[in-house]
Amino acid sequence: MYNAILIKAKKLLEENRLLELVQFAKYQLDLDDDQVELWKIYGVALGNLGHVIMAKKAFFCALKHDPLDGIAAGHYVAACFQDGDAGSGVT
């Protein structure tokens, strides 16, 4: 099931159907928040929509579930800089 969720999320991202992706990911994460890859895709979609603070929180959630995920960490730091936060934490 998790694989099917990721496949759909990636397809929505590739097709730039960001609003649909955000709704889909939020629904899936509300059901099961232990989905690191989906948190990252969700964060990318939010960032692309200009919701930097929400994207930062999504990447932080990915890091809570996998603190060693370098991709999530990179996205989190980038979102912090975009937000003017410079990595001080989630606001």
ABEGO torsion letter per residue (X at the ends): XAAAAAAAAAAAAAAGBAAAAAAAAAAAAAABABBAAAAAAAAAAAAAAGBAAAAAAAAAAAAAABAABAAAAAAAAAAAAAAGAGGAEBX
